[in-house]
């Protein structure tokens, strides 16, 4: 039999980021948490927790965390069906760890969270990454589900098509007049400041390649925030690729304009989740699909 007290200790440390906060969550002492994890690591024969600020899970630790989440979902469903079997308590609320790209989180995903949390007691732990890379969290067991640009299902997962998030290359009118008085060319783009989310962000490069047929190295400001992208575009700091749902009011008002008229870039998005047949996960999938249909193409 698995020692679920020890498994829960690993999951709590990863969730809370420290042994002390995990102890408070489980209503035990920090030494008890430490002892449980030490014994489990000796039994497994590998390190499960990387001690630090915050504490993180190793690959083996991630597998344990996802197992604890799955068991928690199954127990929650059983408790709902047979409440007399195990009385509910404050510590029974489960947390589902999911991967979401920043632009979805900033433009439509909160509607899915709102629908789900109105109906469920479960909590969501949202891990933000580029839509090209959220798939990695599924592959290494860090998340149970993720919004990704990959249609091909990860082994053990199911892929649900959500739609396409449309992006437009925009800047403030003053910025366009200053940097592109003769139109958008490879030469003008090569000296004009752009905005990039992080080093994984290839959206601007993809748009340039699509529109001009070649790659152009552009100077860039780095802003790891969807809202900062929009605000920086409005402030004339640089040009950027912004989700159309966020910038429609500014396009209508003329406070933002497209660098090249009617030149969108559509990014297909998919919801991939573990094939575990649990109603809680199915209801989350329905909430995500419904919210996506309301916004995505």
PLY file of the C-alpha trace (Angstrom):
ply
format ascii 1.0
element vertex 297
property float x
property float y
property float z
element edge 296
property int vertex1
property int vertex2
end_header
0.00 0.00 0.00
1.14 3.50 -0.75
1.79 5.82 2.18
-0.57 8.63 1.21
0.46 10.80 4.13
3.97 10.92 2.67
2.69 11.45 -0.88
0.50 14.30 0.34
3.52 15.85 2.08
5.44 15.95 -1.22
2.49 17.50 -3.05
1.93 20.08 -0.31
5.58 21.20 -0.29
5.55 21.65 -4.08
2.21 23.46 -3.98
3.15 25.78 -1.11
6.85 26.15 -1.95
8.14 25.45 1.56
8.09 22.83 4.30
6.67 25.32 6.82
3.67 26.33 4.71
3.05 22.69 3.77
3.00 21.80 7.47
0.38 24.49 8.14
-1.70 23.25 5.21
-1.68 19.66 6.48
-1.90 20.70 10.15
1.28 18.88 11.17
4.77 19.98 12.20
7.54 20.87 9.76
9.63 18.03 11.17
6.83 15.59 10.38
6.74 16.82 6.78
10.51 16.51 6.53
10.51 13.00 8.00
7.76 11.77 5.70
9.53 13.05 2.61
12.90 11.69 3.75
11.45 8.22 4.27
9.69 8.34 0.91
12.87 9.45 -0.86
14.75 6.56 0.74
12.05 4.16 -0.41
11.98 5.53 -3.97
15.76 5.81 -4.10
15.83 9.33 -5.53
15.35 12.94 -4.51
11.75 14.12 -4.77
12.08 17.73 -3.59
14.73 20.25 -4.59
15.17 22.31 -1.43
15.20 26.04 -2.14
13.14 29.23 -2.22
10.70 27.99 -3.37
11.02 24.23 -3.09
10.39 22.46 -6.40
9.77 18.90 -7.50
12.13 16.64 -9.38
10.79 14.54 -12.26
9.91 11.77 -9.78
8.36 14.33 -7.44
6.17 15.64 -10.26
4.83 12.14 -10.88
3.85 11.90 -7.22
2.18 15.32 -7.28
0.08 14.40 -10.31
-0.87 11.08 -8.71
-2.01 12.91 -5.57
-4.11 15.26 -7.73
-5.75 12.33 -9.52
-6.52 10.54 -6.28
-7.89 13.78 -4.85
-10.25 14.18 -7.79
-11.48 10.59 -7.47
-12.00 10.96 -3.71
-13.84 14.25 -4.23
-16.26 12.62 -6.67
-16.82 9.70 -4.28
-17.41 12.10 -1.39
-20.03 13.97 -3.43
-21.81 10.70 -4.20
-21.43 9.14 -0.75
-20.98 11.99 1.76
-21.67 9.62 4.65
-18.59 7.61 3.70
-16.05 10.39 4.37
-17.28 13.65 5.95
-16.03 16.73 4.13
-13.47 18.97 5.81
-11.65 22.19 4.97
-8.58 20.26 3.88
-10.47 18.20 1.29
-10.44 20.87 -1.40
-8.30 19.66 -4.31
-5.98 21.78 -6.46
-5.63 21.14 -10.20
-2.40 22.31 -11.81
-2.84 23.42 -15.42
-0.72 25.14 -18.06
-2.03 28.27 -19.80
-0.39 30.67 -22.22
-0.29 34.28 -21.04
-2.40 35.72 -23.87
-5.23 33.27 -23.27
-5.08 34.05 -19.56
-5.22 37.76 -20.36
-8.00 37.62 -22.95
-10.49 34.78 -22.35
-9.38 32.05 -19.93
-10.57 33.84 -16.78
-14.14 33.36 -18.02
-13.54 29.60 -17.99
-12.09 29.80 -14.48
-15.08 31.81 -13.29
-17.57 29.27 -14.66
-15.66 26.33 -13.23
-15.10 27.79 -9.76
-18.74 28.81 -9.43
-19.70 25.16 -9.76
-16.71 23.41 -8.16
-14.91 23.55 -4.83
-11.63 22.68 -6.56
-8.82 25.24 -6.79
-6.71 25.93 -9.90
-2.94 26.33 -9.92
-2.22 28.07 -13.25
1.30 27.69 -14.68
1.96 30.34 -17.35
4.12 29.53 -20.36
4.25 30.10 -24.11
1.60 28.12 -26.03
4.43 26.32 -27.85
5.89 25.14 -24.54
2.94 24.41 -22.22
2.99 20.95 -23.78
6.24 20.28 -21.93
4.38 20.42 -18.63
2.13 17.59 -19.78
5.06 15.52 -20.99
7.01 15.78 -17.73
4.00 15.46 -15.46
3.98 19.01 -14.09
0.37 19.70 -15.14
-2.82 17.69 -15.65
-4.04 19.81 -18.56
-2.78 22.63 -20.74
-3.69 25.09 -23.48
-1.24 24.48 -26.28
-0.68 25.14 -29.97
0.07 21.43 -30.53
-2.78 19.38 -31.98
-1.07 16.00 -31.59
-2.02 14.44 -28.28
0.66 13.78 -25.71
0.77 10.12 -24.72
-1.96 9.45 -22.20
-3.78 12.70 -22.99
-6.76 13.80 -25.06
-6.65 16.83 -27.36
-9.66 19.13 -27.81
-9.63 21.81 -30.51
-10.53 25.22 -29.05
-10.21 27.58 -32.01
-7.77 30.21 -33.21
-6.58 33.24 -31.27
-6.10 36.06 -33.75
-3.17 38.46 -33.33
-2.52 41.77 -35.05
0.72 43.70 -35.39
-0.07 47.12 -33.94
1.45 50.33 -32.63
0.31 53.82 -31.71
-0.32 56.25 -34.61
2.62 58.46 -33.55
4.92 55.45 -33.44
3.91 54.33 -36.92
4.38 57.84 -38.30
7.81 58.11 -36.69
9.25 54.73 -37.68
7.29 53.75 -40.80
6.71 56.99 -42.77
7.30 55.11 -46.04
5.61 51.85 -45.05
6.69 48.64 -43.38
9.79 47.14 -44.97
12.56 44.80 -43.88
14.84 47.81 -43.53
12.44 49.81 -41.35
11.62 46.80 -39.16
15.32 46.15 -38.66
15.78 49.46 -36.81
12.39 49.77 -35.12
11.84 48.71 -31.49
9.49 45.77 -31.05
8.09 44.13 -27.93
8.81 40.53 -26.94
7.25 38.61 -24.09
10.30 36.45 -23.35
13.01 34.52 -25.13
10.52 31.85 -26.20
8.31 34.40 -27.95
8.51 34.02 -31.73
5.23 35.75 -32.58
6.80 38.89 -34.06
9.32 36.86 -36.06
6.57 34.59 -37.42
4.46 37.57 -38.49
7.42 39.20 -40.27
8.26 35.94 -42.06
4.63 35.52 -43.10
4.25 39.07 -44.40
7.67 39.77 -45.90
8.81 36.27 -46.79
12.12 36.51 -44.93
13.54 36.80 -41.43
14.42 40.19 -39.98
16.32 40.75 -36.74
14.53 43.48 -34.82
15.56 45.39 -31.67
13.26 44.48 -28.80
12.04 45.53 -25.39
11.31 42.53 -23.15
7.99 42.68 -21.29
6.70 39.42 -19.75
3.12 40.65 -19.33
0.14 40.67 -21.68
-1.20 43.88 -20.12
2.24 45.49 -20.34
2.34 44.63 -24.05
-0.88 46.52 -24.59
0.11 49.47 -22.41
3.55 49.74 -24.02
1.98 49.69 -27.48
-0.39 52.49 -26.51
2.49 54.47 -25.00
4.51 54.29 -28.23
7.33 52.22 -26.77
7.32 49.64 -29.55
5.21 47.64 -31.97
3.90 44.25 -30.95
1.63 41.33 -31.69
-1.46 41.63 -29.51
-4.51 39.35 -29.18
-7.37 40.86 -31.18
-9.95 40.48 -28.36
-7.84 42.82 -26.19
-7.15 45.51 -28.78
-10.47 45.75 -30.63
-11.62 48.82 -28.64
-8.32 50.57 -29.37
-8.45 49.72 -33.07
-11.96 51.16 -33.26
-10.88 54.29 -31.35
-7.75 54.73 -33.45
-5.40 54.68 -30.47
-3.75 51.63 -32.06
-3.36 50.92 -35.77
-2.09 47.93 -37.72
1.36 48.12 -39.21
-0.02 46.49 -42.36
-3.78 46.74 -42.79
-5.76 43.52 -42.46
-2.72 41.31 -41.80
-3.65 39.06 -38.88
-1.79 36.02 -37.60
-4.04 33.20 -36.37
-2.69 30.78 -33.76
-4.65 27.52 -33.30
-5.14 26.49 -29.69
-5.94 23.10 -28.17
-6.85 21.89 -24.71
-4.95 18.74 -23.83
-5.71 16.89 -20.63
-5.02 13.53 -19.05
-7.42 10.79 -20.14
-8.39 10.11 -16.54
-12.19 9.75 -16.54
-13.05 12.08 -13.68
-16.15 14.32 -13.76
-14.25 17.24 -12.19
-11.77 17.30 -15.07
-14.56 16.83 -17.59
-16.42 19.82 -16.15
-13.25 21.93 -16.35
-12.87 20.89 -19.98
-16.46 21.95 -20.72
-15.88 25.33 -19.08
-12.70 25.88 -21.11
-14.35 24.85 -24.38
-17.36 27.10 -23.79
-15.25 30.14 -22.92
-13.01 29.52 -25.95
-15.96 29.30 -28.36
-17.17 32.70 -27.19
-13.90 34.42 -28.18
-11.75 32.33 -30.50
-12.24 31.96 -34.24
0 1
1 2
2 3
3 4
4 5
5 6
6 7
7 8
8 9
9 10
10 11
11 12
12 13
13 14
14 15
15 16
16 17
17 18
18 19
19 20
20 21
21 22
22 23
23 24
24 25
25 26
26 27
27 28
28 29
29 30
30 31
31 32
32 33
33 34
34 35
35 36
36 37
37 38
38 39
39 40
40 41
41 42
42 43
43 44
44 45
45 46
46 47
47 48
48 49
49 50
50 51
51 52
52 53
53 54
54 55
55 56
56 57
57 58
58 59
59 60
60 61
61 62
62 63
63 64
64 65
65 66
66 67
67 68
68 69
69 70
70 71
71 72
72 73
73 74
74 75
75 76
76 77
77 78
78 79
79 80
80 81
81 82
82 83
83 84
84 85
85 86
86 87
87 88
88 89
89 90
90 91
91 92
92 93
93 94
94 95
95 96
96 97
97 98
98 99
99 100
100 101
101 102
102 103
103 104
104 105
105 106
106 107
107 108
108 109
109 110
110 111
111 112
112 113
113 114
114 115
115 116
116 117
117 118
118 119
119 120
120 121
121 122
122 123
123 124
124 125
125 126
126 127
127 128
128 129
129 130
130 131
131 132
132 133
133 134
134 135
135 136
136 137
137 138
138 139
139 140
140 141
141 142
142 143
143 144
144 145
145 146
146 147
147 148
148 149
149 150
150 151
151 152
152 153
153 154
154 155
155 156
156 157
157 158
158 159
159 160
160 161
161 162
162 163
163 164
164 165
165 166
166 167
167 168
168 169
169 170
170 171
171 172
172 173
173 174
174 175
175 176
176 177
177 178
178 179
179 180
180 181
181 182
182 183
183 184
184 185
185 186
186 187
187 188
188 189
189 190
190 191
191 192
192 193
193 194
194 195
195 196
196 197
197 198
198 199
199 200
200 201
201 202
202 203
203 204
204 205
205 206
206 207
207 208
208 209
209 210
210 211
211 212
212 213
213 214
214 215
215 216
216 217
217 218
218 219
219 220
220 221
221 222
222 223
223 224
224 225
225 226
226 227
227 228
228 229
229 230
230 231
231 232
232 233
233 234
234 235
235 236
236 237
237 238
238 239
239 240
240 241
241 242
242 243
243 244
244 245
245 246
246 247
247 248
248 249
249 250
250 251
251 252
252 253
253 254
254 255
255 256
256 257
257 258
258 259
259 260
260 261
261 262
262 263
263 264
264 265
265 266
266 267
267 268
268 269
269 270
270 271
271 272
272 273
273 274
274 275
275 276
276 277
277 278
278 279
279 280
280 281
281 282
282 283
283 284
284 285
285 286
286 287
287 288
288 289
289 290
290 291
291 292
292 293
293 294
294 295
295 296
